[in-house]
């Protein structure tokens, strides 16, 4: 990636591109700064827990994390906004995004023909500019982004990869390999490690999976509205829970006893993921450890809120109140 740093494509210029005048560089710098500002706004608006934790990072790392979040959010919105994108349009948009990033990052067409012109979100160019700068500066392996995009294709009905039910936890982990673990692996070079990056990768992937499973538990009702069940159906069935029962709970807004037991079990599984990821914090740069502990603490607190509400995930979204986020963040940040 560092070799490509010296020559960007015209679509995604980089402020370090040689052969430009000082005026050109000033214009590019302003554009890149604005791109990062947009990414920060996206992170602040849509990822409150995530954004709260990033505020503990150093100023040089924080924008990169915002860029990674904004990219993931932009792609996720394409997949999850049927009013704006039908299945074919969403697939075409993902293909166009992958093509443009491969072309910008490798200066080749990646042995694939250019996809037909496709409308992308208005913010994509700015987000891609910040993302490209982040990938360059921190030498992030592009493969993690292709894995992520393949996972997003699994959410699109007309994709050959499409799945909207996951029978077992291993099957769900295959989806989360791209939707969650890949995000953790993208972040790792930004956060920095005290030893080889490879040593910290299993814990980073586990933490990404822990965050994702928390989302699935919190958003069970909303996902049902989109005809998706991300919780393993065989594990639900062990408690007498099937799709009809879940649909009934969504219609009534009431969580039936068997569903409560199933959710309690899966919350225990989720907490085990957080425990398995926790030792990885010691492998990170000491300066970023408070932020990662804070992110894990705040996300795990969503599970507490689900339990405290009586598992009312069909009626309302579990949210950690602002005052509690501040208290938990402070405790996690200063924990030894």
Order of alpha helices (4+ residues) and beta strands (2+ residues): alpha-alpha-alpha-alpha-alpha-alpha-alpha-alpha-alpha-alpha-alpha-alpha-alpha-alpha-alpha
